[in-house]
Amino acid sequence: MIVAMRAALVATIALGCAVVMPAGAAAAQSPLLASPYEYLGWGDPQPPGEVVRVGGVESVTLAFILADHGCHPAWDGQRPLAGGRDEAAIDEIRAAGGEVVVSFGGWSGAKLGARCKSVNELAAAYEAVVTAYSLKAIDIDIEAHEISSAAVRARVAQALALVQRRHPELQISITFAANEAGPEAAQRLLIADAAAAGLHPYAWTVMPFDFGAPRTTMFAATRSAVEGLVADLVADYGLSEAEAWSSSGVSTMNGRTDQASETVTVPEFAAMLAFAAEHHLARMSFWSVNRDRACSEDRECSHITQTPLEFTQLLAGFGA
């Protein structure tokens, strides 16, 4: 019965996405639409090509680009853009028929937004990565000092606006934390900074987890967080509700989150995907592919009962 329910949910997700995709546009699917995060600098990463072949997704978001000795982009702030395992992973994903989104930032490490002291320098750092890998999409996971500092926050928004003017075909996702009511104060200020800079991201993506003790289910908390984001986009960008929904996204955490009181189950993730399809969200993701498996002694995992790459396979249905 559970298998049948999951199959029905996947069918619902695929049907919902078919509504928003133009006829015959499967090949033009945005790399951001259904792209889980994978972090090659942590744990025992699953082979990136296998994520595409077995997981079924058309795109993988590789994390994170940080600053290396000043305003210079590097993987985890340490590994070079060319010639290392990260470039090899990108080649592996593309050889398997997938595409790559590169994510900048995250919680830890030295951020380009802080290390680069001018808008032009920061824009050039972003562009160096875009050019190195011929990227169609990037993700800015803006946390810690990048989001809390007014000066850095504005610099990021202005630099991304400059990149967007120079590369109008590049799709940009901005990803940040949220509470159950939506973006918090600093995140709301970033939306205002972006609007003032003339930046129009493909997706504003909330991370609705690590609430502490949620007042309700993780699905309900996610739904209310996205509703809060939509209201903020309507207010700050003057978008219609439909435009705001189609500019919003979710990146959840699969399985047990950093909070012992929170668990995103497989059925809850399927419900999130169905909700996203119903409202035509621009992006769905989760942290992370590294954890998309049952536990063993030497691997990061979801800490729930699941089959290998089960969250990834459900996410692939959203992009079908």
C-alpha positions as CSV (number, residue, x, y, z in Angstrom):
1,M,0.0,0.0,0.0
2,I,2.8,2.4,0.9
3,V,4.5,1.7,-2.5
4,A,1.2,2.5,-4.3
5,M,0.8,5.7,-2.3
6,R,4.3,6.8,-3.3
7,A,3.7,6.0,-6.9
8,A,0.5,8.0,-6.9
9,L,2.3,11.0,-5.3
10,V,5.1,10.8,-7.9
11,A,2.4,10.8,-10.6
12,T,0.7,13.8,-9.0
13,I,4.0,15.6,-8.9
14,A,4.8,14.9,-12.5
15,L,1.3,15.9,-13.6
16,G,1.7,19.2,-11.7
17,C,5.0,20.0,-13.3
18,A,3.7,19.2,-16.7
19,V,1.2,22.1,-16.3
20,V,4.0,24.6,-15.9
21,M,6.4,23.3,-18.6
22,P,5.9,24.5,-22.1
23,A,4.9,21.9,-24.7
24,G,7.9,20.0,-25.9
25,A,10.3,21.8,-23.5
26,A,11.6,18.9,-21.5
27,A,15.1,19.5,-22.8
28,A,14.9,23.1,-21.6
29,Q,14.1,22.3,-18.0
30,S,15.8,24.6,-15.6
31,P,18.8,23.0,-13.8
32,L,17.4,24.6,-10.7
33,L,14.0,23.0,-10.9
34,A,14.8,19.7,-9.2
35,S,18.4,19.6,-8.1
36,P,19.6,18.1,-4.8
37,Y,22.7,19.3,-3.0
38,E,25.8,17.2,-2.9
39,Y,28.9,18.2,-0.9
40,L,32.1,16.6,-2.0
41,G,34.1,18.0,0.9
42,W,32.2,16.0,3.6
43,G,31.6,12.4,4.6
44,D,31.5,9.7,1.9
45,P,29.8,11.4,-1.1
46,Q,27.8,9.1,-3.4
47,P,29.3,9.0,-6.9
48,P,27.8,12.1,-8.7
49,G,27.2,10.2,-11.9
50,E,25.2,7.6,-10.0
51,V,23.1,10.3,-8.5
52,V,21.9,11.1,-12.1
53,R,21.7,7.6,-13.4
54,V,20.1,5.9,-10.4
55,G,18.5,8.9,-8.7
56,G,16.9,10.0,-12.0
57,V,17.5,13.8,-11.5
58,E,18.6,15.9,-14.4
59,S,20.7,18.2,-12.3
60,V,22.9,18.1,-9.2
61,T,23.8,21.2,-7.0
62,L,27.4,20.9,-5.9
63,A,28.5,22.8,-2.8
64,F,30.3,25.1,-1.8
65,I,32.4,27.7,-3.4
66,L,34.1,29.9,-0.8
67,A,37.0,32.4,-0.7
68,D,40.6,31.3,-0.9
69,H,43.2,33.9,0.3
70,G,41.2,37.0,-0.5
71,C,38.7,37.4,-3.3
72,H,39.4,34.2,-5.1
73,P,36.8,31.4,-5.5
74,A,37.7,27.9,-4.5
75,W,35.9,24.8,-3.5
76,D,35.6,24.8,0.3
77,G,38.0,27.7,0.1
78,Q,40.8,25.2,-0.6
79,R,40.4,23.2,-3.8
80,P,41.1,24.9,-7.2
81,L,38.4,25.2,-9.8
82,A,40.4,23.3,-12.4
83,G,42.0,19.9,-12.3
84,G,40.6,18.5,-9.1
85,R,37.9,16.1,-7.9
86,D,35.2,18.9,-8.2
87,E,35.8,19.4,-11.9
88,A,35.9,15.7,-12.3
89,A,32.5,15.4,-10.6
90,I,31.1,18.0,-13.0
91,D,32.4,16.0,-16.0
92,E,30.9,12.8,-14.5
93,I,27.5,14.4,-14.0
94,R,27.4,15.7,-17.6
95,A,28.7,12.4,-19.0
96,A,25.7,10.8,-17.3
97,G,23.3,13.2,-19.0
98,G,22.9,15.6,-16.2
99,E,23.6,19.3,-15.6
100,V,25.3,21.1,-12.7
101,V,24.4,24.0,-10.5
102,V,27.2,25.4,-8.4
103,S,26.4,26.7,-4.9
104,F,28.3,29.6,-3.3
105,G,28.4,30.1,0.5
106,G,26.7,27.9,3.1
107,W,27.1,28.2,6.8
108,S,30.8,27.7,7.4
109,G,34.0,29.2,5.9
110,A,35.1,32.5,4.4
111,K,32.5,33.9,2.1
112,L,33.3,35.7,-1.2
113,G,30.7,38.4,-0.2
114,A,32.8,39.3,2.8
115,R,36.3,38.8,1.3
116,C,35.6,40.7,-1.9
117,K,35.6,44.4,-1.0
118,S,33.8,45.9,-4.0
119,V,30.8,45.0,-6.2
120,N,33.0,44.6,-9.3
121,E,35.4,42.3,-7.5
122,L,32.6,40.1,-6.2
123,A,30.8,40.0,-9.6
124,A,34.1,38.9,-11.2
125,A,34.6,36.1,-8.7
126,Y,31.1,34.8,-9.4
127,E,31.8,35.1,-13.2
128,A,35.0,33.2,-12.9
129,V,33.1,30.1,-11.7
130,V,30.4,30.6,-14.3
131,T,32.9,30.8,-17.1
132,A,35.1,27.9,-15.8
133,Y,32.2,25.4,-16.0
134,S,30.0,27.0,-18.6
135,L,27.2,27.1,-16.0
136,K,23.5,27.7,-16.8
137,A,22.6,28.3,-13.2
138,I,24.1,29.2,-9.8
139,D,22.9,29.1,-6.3
140,I,23.8,31.7,-3.6
141,D,23.3,30.0,-0.2
142,I,23.6,33.2,1.9
143,E,24.1,32.6,5.6
144,A,26.1,33.7,8.6
145,H,28.0,37.0,8.1
146,E,26.9,37.4,4.5
147,I,23.3,37.8,5.5
148,S,23.8,39.5,8.9
149,S,26.0,42.3,7.7
150,A,24.1,45.1,6.0
151,A,27.1,46.1,3.9
152,V,27.9,42.5,2.7
153,R,24.3,41.8,2.1
154,A,23.9,44.8,-0.2
155,R,27.2,44.0,-1.9
156,V,26.0,40.5,-2.8
157,A,22.7,41.8,-4.2
158,Q,24.5,44.4,-6.3
159,A,27.1,42.0,-7.6
160,L,24.5,39.5,-8.6
161,A,22.5,42.2,-10.4
162,L,25.7,43.1,-12.3
163,V,26.3,39.4,-13.2
164,Q,22.7,39.1,-14.3
165,R,23.0,42.2,-16.6
166,R,26.2,40.7,-18.1
167,H,24.8,37.1,-18.4
168,P,21.1,37.5,-18.8
169,E,20.7,33.8,-19.7
170,L,22.2,32.7,-16.3
171,Q,19.6,31.5,-13.8
172,I,20.2,32.6,-10.2
173,S,18.8,31.1,-7.0
174,I,19.1,32.8,-3.7
175,T,18.8,30.4,-0.8
176,F,18.4,31.4,2.9
177,A,17.0,30.3,6.2
178,A,13.4,30.9,7.3
179,N,11.2,30.4,10.3
180,E,7.7,29.0,10.1
181,A,6.3,32.4,9.2
182,G,8.7,33.0,6.3
183,P,11.9,35.0,5.9
184,E,13.3,36.6,9.1
185,A,14.4,40.2,9.4
186,A,17.9,39.9,7.7
187,Q,16.4,37.8,4.9
188,R,13.6,40.2,4.3
189,L,16.2,43.0,4.1
190,L,18.1,41.1,1.4
191,I,14.9,40.9,-0.6
192,A,14.6,44.7,-0.4
193,D,18.3,45.1,-1.3
194,A,17.8,42.8,-4.3
195,A,14.8,44.8,-5.5
196,A,16.7,48.1,-5.1
197,A,19.6,46.7,-7.1
198,G,17.4,45.5,-9.9
199,L,18.1,41.8,-9.3
200,H,15.5,39.3,-10.5
201,P,16.4,35.8,-9.3
202,Y,15.0,32.8,-11.0
203,A,14.1,31.5,-7.5
204,W,14.0,32.7,-3.9
205,T,14.6,29.5,-1.9
206,V,13.8,29.1,1.7
207,M,15.4,26.5,4.0
208,P,12.5,25.6,6.3
209,F,14.1,23.5,9.0
210,D,16.2,23.9,12.2
211,F,13.3,25.7,13.8
212,G,14.0,24.1,17.2
213,A,10.7,22.6,18.1
214,P,8.2,23.1,15.3
215,R,4.6,23.9,16.3
216,T,3.3,21.5,13.7
217,T,4.5,19.0,11.1
218,M,7.5,19.7,9.0
219,F,5.2,19.8,5.9
220,A,2.9,22.3,7.5
221,A,5.9,24.4,8.7
222,T,7.3,24.3,5.2
223,R,4.0,25.4,3.6
224,S,3.6,28.3,6.0
225,A,7.3,29.4,5.4
226,V,6.7,29.5,1.7
227,E,3.5,31.4,2.1
228,G,5.4,34.0,4.1
229,L,8.0,34.2,1.4
230,V,5.3,34.7,-1.3
231,A,3.8,37.6,0.8
232,D,7.2,39.2,1.1
233,L,7.9,39.0,-2.7
234,V,4.5,40.5,-3.4
235,A,5.2,43.4,-1.0
236,D,8.8,44.1,-2.0
237,Y,8.8,43.4,-5.7
238,G,5.2,44.3,-6.6
239,L,4.7,40.8,-8.1
240,S,1.3,39.2,-8.4
241,E,0.7,36.2,-6.2
242,A,1.0,33.9,-9.1
243,E,4.4,35.5,-10.1
244,A,5.6,35.3,-6.5
245,W,4.7,31.6,-6.2
246,S,6.5,30.9,-9.5
247,S,9.6,32.7,-8.1
248,S,9.7,30.7,-4.9
249,G,11.5,27.5,-3.9
250,V,12.2,25.1,-1.0
251,S,15.3,23.4,0.1
252,T,14.5,21.1,2.9
253,M,16.7,18.6,4.9
254,N,16.0,14.9,4.2
255,G,15.4,12.8,7.2
256,R,16.5,14.0,10.7
257,T,17.6,17.6,10.6
258,D,20.2,19.3,12.9
259,Q,17.5,19.4,15.5
260,A,16.6,16.2,17.3
261,S,12.9,17.3,17.4
262,E,12.7,17.5,13.5
263,T,12.4,14.8,11.0
264,V,11.4,15.1,7.3
265,T,10.0,11.7,6.4
266,V,9.7,10.3,2.9
267,P,5.9,10.8,2.8
268,E,6.3,14.4,4.1
269,F,8.8,15.1,1.4
270,A,6.4,13.7,-1.2
271,A,3.7,16.0,0.2
272,M,6.1,19.0,-0.1
273,L,6.7,18.1,-3.8
274,A,3.0,17.8,-4.5
275,F,2.4,21.2,-2.8
276,A,5.2,22.7,-4.9
277,A,3.8,21.3,-8.1
278,E,0.3,22.6,-7.2
279,H,1.7,26.1,-6.8
280,H,4.2,25.9,-9.6
281,L,7.3,26.6,-7.5
282,A,10.5,27.4,-9.4
283,R,12.8,25.2,-7.3
284,M,12.8,22.1,-5.1
285,S,15.9,20.7,-3.4
286,F,17.2,19.1,-0.3
287,W,20.3,18.8,1.9
288,S,21.7,16.5,0.9
289,V,22.5,13.6,-1.4
290,N,25.3,12.6,1.0
291,R,22.6,11.7,3.5
292,D,20.1,10.1,1.1
293,R,20.6,6.5,2.4
294,A,20.2,4.4,5.5
295,C,22.8,4.6,8.2
296,S,26.1,2.7,8.6
297,E,29.1,3.4,10.8
298,D,31.2,5.2,8.3
299,R,28.6,7.2,6.3
300,E,26.4,10.3,6.7
301,C,22.8,9.3,6.5
302,S,19.2,10.4,7.0
303,H,18.7,8.5,10.2
304,I,15.4,7.1,9.0
305,T,14.3,3.9,7.3
306,Q,14.7,4.4,3.6
307,T,16.0,2.9,0.4
308,P,19.2,4.3,-1.3
309,L,18.5,7.6,-3.1
310,E,14.8,7.5,-2.2
311,F,14.5,11.3,-1.7
312,T,16.5,11.9,-4.9
313,Q,14.2,9.6,-6.9
314,L,11.1,11.4,-5.5
315,L,12.6,14.8,-6.4
316,A,13.2,13.5,-10.0
317,G,9.5,13.1,-10.3
318,F,9.0,16.8,-9.7
319,G,11.1,17.6,-12.7
320,A,9.5,14.8,-14.9
